[in-house]
Amino acid sequence: MFHRTRIGDVNYSAEGGFALLAVLAFLLLFAALLLPFSSAARLGALTSSHNFERSRLSYAAESVNAYAAVKLTSDLFWANSMTRDDGKSCRIKDLTLTLRIVNHAGLIDLNVAGVTTIAAGLKALAMSDEQAAAVAGSIVAFRSLQAGSAPASGPQPDFGFKHAPFEDVVELLDFAEMRRFTPEQLSEIFTVDSHSAFIARDFAPKPLQPILAKLDGSAREGSNAFPAYTLVTKISRRGESAIDARIVTTGDMRGSGRRTPSLPLSPSANAAFPECGSLLGADMTAWLAEAFS
């Protein structure tokens, strides 16, 4: 009797141990299956947070450009001070902001400039004198309303001559010879928004200034009746950043702006950036501070 009871106890203990092992195995299997979902959920949360922060920074950069567009019209002194360098930087709490404004009065309008002036812009991009002259002739023919005006030996665009004004600087990439340059490089020299043959050399990019000085009046200087600007704002915060770049027009042709490739930004090397109040004004600075508080 005692012997059977002990055998029963042993069997009961063995069955209990097996059940415990089965439960542990099930828990381990469940954990193994759950871990990828947990990691995916965590990654999704991080991605969502990343996208939200990028969106906030993007909207803030757009707002700064909208503010700058109004400021360009209302404060001529501020406008002149902002269009003579490659970017000004400032800080608001843990935000770092860089704003660059390019005055198109210093750029070459592809729809108005003559062959000599356009060739000057191409030489500023380090194209040889001979190739610059040939490509410039084809560029003028590209926009010419008259068919048959293309130079016989000049470069030919891939899709034929447009015989209509340039709508964007990137149309220069229709020429194979221009594809060594990026849209950003082209936008540093050329424009389609000034609608003027006048070039303000003070606002011209540095590589173009000495070449314009040698044109003997081919590039006329004077005021521009239709001011246009490229606005580029970059805002960074806690490792995230966003850039908004757009072209705006002021004066009688005032427009809200169209997006454009971002231009290079060269902020001051000084890490101790000044507060943004002196750059953006108290109201805009306070709005940004409140938005990211």
N, C-alpha and C positions, 0 to 999 in steps of 0.2 A: 504493500500500500504506500509506504514511504517512498519506495523506488519510483512508482508511477507518478506520484505527486512531484517529485524532483524533475522527472523527465518533462512533465507538463510545464513546470516553471521555466526550464531551459528553453523549451520550444516557444513559450510566450515571450521571453526576452529576445530570442532570435528574430521573431516576427516583428517585435517593436523596433529593434535596431534596423531591420530592413525597411520598415516604413519611414523611419527617420532619414535614412539615406535617400529614399525615394523623394521625400519632401525637399531635402537639400538639393538634390539633383534637379528637381523641378524649378526651385528658386534660382539656381544658377542658370538654367536654361532660359528662364523668364528674364533674368537680368541681362543675359547676353542678347536676347531679342529686343529688350527695351533700350539698351544702350545706344544703338544707332538712332533710334527715334528721339531719344533725349538729346544726343549730340546735334541732330538735325534741327530740333526745336531751338536749342541754344544758338546754333548758327543762324537760324531764321530770325531770332530775336536780335542778334548782333547786326545782321544785314539790314533789318528793318530800322534799327536805331541809326545805322550808318546812312541809309538812304534819307531818313528824316532830317538828320543833321545837314547832309549835303543840300537837301531841298531848302532848308532854312537859310543856309549860306548863299545859295543861288538867288533866292528872292531878295535877300539883303543886298547882294551885289547889283541886281537890277534896280533896286530902289536908289542906291547911291548914284548909278548912272542917270536915272530919271532926275534926281536932284541936281546933278552936275549939268544936265542939259538946260535946266531952268537958270542955273547960276551963270552959265555962259552968256545968256541973254541979258541978265540983270546986273552983272558985275564985270565990267570990261577989264578992270585991273586984275581981278582974280583970274579971268580967262587968259590974259596975257602971261601971267605968272605960271599958270598950269600947263601951257603949251610949249614950254621951252626946255623940257627935260624928258627923261625916259621913265618917269614915275616918281610920285611922292608917297611916302609911307607914314603911317601913324598907328596908334593903338587905342583900343577902348577895352579896358579890363583885360580879358584874355583873348580878345580879337586883335588880329593884325590886318591892316587894310592898306592896299597899294592901289593908287589911282593914277592912270596915265591918260592924257588927252592930247590927241594929234590934230592940229589945225590943218585942214585940207588946202588952205591958202598956200601952203608951202609944198604941195604935191603937184604932180603933172597930170592934168586931166586928159585922159585918152581920147576923148571925143572932141577936144578943142585944140590941143597942142599940135604944132607942126612936126615935120619929120626931124628937124634938128633938135628940138626940145625933147621929143620922145627918145631920140638916140642918146641924149645926155643922161636921161634916166636909166637907160640900159647900160651905159658905161659906168654909172654909179653902182650897178649891180655886178661890175667887173667883167662885162662883155667887151670884147675887142672893138676898136673903132670901126673896122670894116664890117664885122657882123652886126654891130649896133646899127649902122646906117642901113644895111640891107633889111634887117628885121623891122626897123622903124618905118621904112617905106611900105612894107607889107601891112603893118598895123594901121597906117593911114588908109591904105586901100581896103582893108577889112571893114572899116567903118564908113567908107565912101558910099554915098547913095547911088553913084553911077557904076554900072557894070562895065567891065573892061578897063578899069583903072589900075588893075594889079600890075606891079612891075614884072617884066618878063623873067628876070633872073632872081627875083626875091623869093624868100621862103613862102611856102604854100600851107595854109591851115588845113587840118585834117578833113574838115567838113565843108570846105569852100569858104569864099569870102562872104561875110554876112550882108554887106551893103546896108547896114543900119547901125545906129549908135551902140557902143558897148553898154551893157546893162550892169556888168560887174567886172571888177579887175580880173577875176579868175578866168574870164574868157580868153585872156592871153595864153592860157595853157592849151588852146587849140593849136598853137604853133609848137612843133616838137622842140624847137630851139629854146623855148621858154620853160620847158619842163624841168630844167635843172634848178629852178627857183621854186620856193614854196609860196602858197598864197599869202602867207605872212610877210615874206620878203617883198613880194610885189606890192602889197598894201602899204609898205613903208615908203614907196616911191611914187606910186600912181594912184589916181582916183577917177571916179566917174561922176563925182558929186559936186565939184566946185563950179562947173559950168563956166569956166573962165580961163583965158590964156594968161592971166596975170599970175605971177608966182612971187610970193613974199619970201625972199631968201632968208630972212631971219627965222622963219618957221620951217624952212626946208631941212630935210635930214642931213646930217653932217657929211656923208659921202657925196651928196648931190651939190652942196654949196660951192665948193671950188670949181666944179664943172660948169655950173650955171654962170659963175663969174666970168667965164671965158667965152660966153656965147655972143658977146657984142650986141646986146639988145634983142637977140632972137627970142629970149624969154623975157617978156615985159614984166615990169614990176608995177604994183598998184593995189588998190583996195579991191576986195571981193564983195560983190553985191549979194551973193548967196552963200553965207558962211556955212561950212559943214565941218564936222569933227568926228573923229573916232574916239570913243570912250571905252576904256578897259579898266575894269575894277576886279581885283582879286581880294578875297577875304579868307583868312585862315583862322582856325580855332581848334585846339587840342588835336592836332594831327590831321584834321579835315580841312579842305579848301574848295573854293568854287570861284569860277571866273565868268564874268559877263562882259561881252564885247559887242558893241553896236555902233552904227553910224547914225548921227543925228544931224539935222539941218536946223538952222535958226533963221531969224529974220522973216521975210515974207513967205519963204518956203519951209517954214518950221514943220518938222515932222517928228514923230515919236521915236523913230529909229528902226533900222533893220539889223539883224544879227550879222556879224562878220567874223572872220578868223581872228583870234586873239593876237595882238602884237606883243613882242617881247617886253618884259618889265625889268627895269634895272633900278630897284629901290636903293636907297642909301645903305652903305655897308654898316652903318652904326646900328647896333642891336637895340640901343636905348631910343626907340622911336618916340617922337613927341605925341602928346595927346591929340586926338582927332579934332578937337574943338577949333583949332586954328585953320584946319584944312576944310572941314565940312560945316562948321558953324555949330552953335550950341544946340539948336533944335534937332538936327539930323543926328548929332552925336548922342543926344539924350534918347532918341528913338531907338538907335542901335543898342545902346546900353540896356534899355528896358526890354528889348526883344530877346536878348541873350542873357538876361539876368537869371 
